[in-house]
Amino acid sequence: MPNTLMAIYAHPDDEILGSGGTLASYAAMGSRVVLVCATRGEVGEISDPTLATPETLGEVREQELRCAAETLGIHDVYFLDYRDSGMEGTPENEDARAFVQADMVEITAKLVGLIRSERPQVVVTFEPYGGYGHPDHKMAHKAAVAAFDAASDPQQFPEQGEVWHPQRLFYSAIPTSFWLEMRDHMAAAGMDTSRFDSIQTNPERFPDEKITTEVEVSRFVDAKFAAALCHATQFGAESIFRRVPESVFKQISSHEHFAQARPDPQAVAAPAHDLFQELPV
């Protein structure tokens, strides 16, 4: 049986920036790659009103994700069927269907069931801040960590199937250096870079020194960019990643970064360049 990598995220398109090349590379090498998405991104942006309406956006974004998954070589996509919670402080946070309103035990049970059925050796999810602090990203992080730990415990969620012990948990992380490089390219093109003014002082940004593993994905940046284009409602002409030249996007996307969370890298050294390094096939 091939090794399996499971990625757990919150919305369609979360799989692209920090891990799209990695997912594509492992799929190309014969690993089974599965993606779990908590919501369908029902309250995301609509870059072009001809693509979707607020009422149809969730359905459209599901299809966008399936397009991206096929482009990256992802084998299966699972939805947890919660609703996009929107940004912190918005009315969508209070919707009873919102992911942030869901019971953590219920979410964890669903993820434990998927981990036990798919039997991944490696699980990838957001780092604690979720890149930019989206409530759903932070919720997905908490649930994925809880499920990773519970999946191997026979006392927890016995109704979710035979226990399985995934061997490594990684946080997909966009380090500070990535955003600084993006800022420099934008400045060189005469673009407004004010959004990056607080990048180095924001205590929630993921520091480079916490990165344990860097995956070189230059062979897969074309697939990564094509998968991003599948997310047309989110990756429109005004997207920050579309406003820089395609060549720049591909250049700065040629390496992806991860921080090992389980086992503790202080106790067990993290692999430098391969999430599956020294794991049995």
C-alpha positions, -999 to +999 in steps of 0.1 A: +000+000+000+013+035-008+019+060+019-010+084+025-009+122+032-040+138+046-044+176+045-070+192+067-081+228+059-111+251+063-121+264+029-117+257-008-083+273-019-066+269+015-048+239+000-030+260-026-006+286-012+012+267+016+010+232+004-003+229-032+031+220-047+038+195-019+004+177-024+011+175-061+046+162-057+036+134-034+007+125-056+031+123-086+055+101-066+027+076-059+015+085-024-022+087-018-032+123-011-065+131+005-080+165+013-104+173+041-123+207+039-144+219+068-166+242+048-175+252+012-164+288+016-200+301+015-191+337+025-159+342+005-152+368-021-168+368-056-142+382-079-166+383-109-204+385-104-209+363-134-193+334-116-216+331-086-241+348-063-240+347-025-266+320-027-247+298-051-211+305-039-208+274-017-218+251-046-195+270-070-165+268-046-170+231-041-166+226-078-136+249-079-120+228-052-127+196-071-111+212-102-080+221-081-078+187-065-078+170-099-052+194-112-029+186-082-035+148-083-054+147-050-072+113-048-102+122-026-119+153-012-140+151+019-162+179+032-172+182+069-203+201+059-200+231+082-206+267+070-180+293+064-178+315+095-165+346+078-139+369+093-137+376+130-165+399+142-188+395+112-224+384+116-216+351+099-197+341+131-230+339+149-247+316+123-256+283+140-243+265+110-209+282+112-178+261+117-168+282+147-201+274+163-198+237+159-191+214+188-154+205+190-161+170+201-183+165+170-157+179+147-130+158+162-150+126+159-156+133+122-119+138+117-109+107+137-132+086+116-115+099+084-080+094+098-089+058+109-104+050+075-078+066+053-048+056+076-024+085+067+012+083+079+014+121+076-012+148+085-009+184+075-029+213+087-027+250+096-003+264+122-021+279+152-028+314+137-040+299+105-019+321+082-038+354+088-060+347+118-092+335+101-115+319+127-121+289+106-084+283+100-078+284+138-107+261+144-094+236+118-060+237+134-074+229+169-096+201+155-069+185+134-045+184+164-071+169+186-081+143+160-044+134+153-039+126+190-073+109+195-071+086+164-046+062+181-064+061+214-089+031+217-107+049+245-117+078+223-144+076+197-145+037+194-175+041+171-152+057+145-134+025+136-102+007+144-075+029+159-048+042+136-016+060+147-005+086+121+032+091+125+038+128+118+017+160+121+030+191+103+018+226+103+018+242+068+033+276+074+039+307+054+070+321+070+077+358+074+104+357+048+078+347+021+057+379+028+088+401+028+099+387-005+063+393-018+065+429-006+098+435-023+085+422-056+054+444-053+075+475-043+098+469-074+066+469-095+054+502-080+025+485-062+011+496-028+028+475+000+011+491+030-005+458+039+029+445+048+039+474+071+033+453+103+046+420+090+077+419+112+060+432+143+029+410+142+034+385+170+011+360+153+032+357+121+050+324+117+087+330+123+112+314+100+131+298+129+101+276+137+102+260+102+115+224+104+110+212+069+113+228+035+100+210+005+113+220-030+084+220-054+097+239-084+086+210-108+050+215-096+046+253-096+028+252-129+003+227-115+000+249-084-007+280-104-032+261-126-050+248-095-051+283-081-068+294-113-095+268-107-105+290-077-118+317-100-141+333-075-112+339-051-082+343-074-095+371-096-075+399-113-074+419-081-060+391-060-026+401-046-012+369-062-025+378-096-012+414-095+024+402-094+037+386-126+030+349-130+067+343-131+071+360-097+043+339-082+060+308-094+094+318-082+083+326-046+061+295-046+089+270-055+095+261-018+069+252+008+075+252+045+063+231+073+068+229+111+067+194+127+043+193+156+041+155+163+064+140+174+080+169+192+110+180+170+130+187+202+127+150+210+127+135+175+144+154+147+122+166+119+130+157+083+147+185+065+131+182+031+107+152+029+076+148+051+078+110+047+116+107+052+126+074+069+090+063+073+083+028+062+066+024+028 
